[in-house]
Amino acid sequence: MKTKVIGALALAGSMAFSVAAVANETISVVGSSSVTPLMEVFGETYSQAHSNVFVEVQGPGSSAGVRAATDGSADLGMSSRNLKDSEKSDDLKEIVVARDGIAVVVNNKNPITDLSKEDVTKIYKGEITNWNQVGGEDKPIVVVTRDTASGTRGAFEDIMSLKKKINDITVSAISQRAQVTSGNGQLKTTVANNPFAIGYISLGTVDDSLKALSIDGHVPSVAAIKSGEYQVQRPFLVLYKTSKINPTTQSFLDWTLTTEAQKIVSAKGYIAVN
């Protein structure tokens, strides 16, 4: 019996040591909900070849990702928009792991297939409020947007000129009547369930549940983004502090730019960077 107890204790100690060792190789990644699906596949693929490394991914939004990388609460941050001047620092580095289009989407029952960039801007400002003003049915437009922490929203506002200044402070020009959703998934569901809704999501997450519109005659596609014809696009950034990065995290970062990782980018419908 004594031998069995000693053996059990030794096994328990070994297991505890093993778990601790694995925990020491955990890479925490926080940020954009648009980058999250790609980062999760990156992490799973990398862990298959590096069994002692676990990549933990959370997607509360780009602003949260920038803060997490800046204050060191996560090893890596994710952003689906360019950094604001106020967020930049000499110690905060960024790498582009992919590029992504932002698709303007409507319900599958909506007859509209194309809008001009100007039309989209006016719809989101609340200046165009009925589908018949852009060649559609005589129905009110239900504008759906993302929350202010969203990198997709930030990039969309920049591209579509949806910012304005009030008392020298830059603020969103998106109508306050717009419905606000917290992620790509919720926005997709909202638009898919409302025949009069319009929204915008990561091109890599578009599926048959809704319809992506062409903008100024250019269909959102990888080819159109690469050629520059479809200009509603943004970078997928991974952020880190040079003073805090460790060899394990650096090796994972280096891997995201390899041919193997970039094939995953393309397979998921995003634009590879090499």
Buried (B, 14 or more C-beta within 10 A) or exposed (E): EEEEEEEEEEEEEEEEEEEEEEEEBBBBBBBBBBBBBBBBBBBEBBBEEBEEBBBEBBBBBBBBBBBBBBEEEBBBBBBBBBBEEEBEEEEBBBBEBBBBBBBBBBBEEBEBEBBEBEBBBBBBBBEBBBBEBBEBBEEEBBBBBBBBBBBBBBBBBEBBBBEEEEEEEEEBBBBEEBBBBBBBEBBBBBBBEBBBBBBBBBBBBBEEEBBBBBBBEBBBBBEBBEEEBBBBBBBBBBBBBEEEBEEBBEEBBEBBBEEEBBEBBEEBBBBBBE
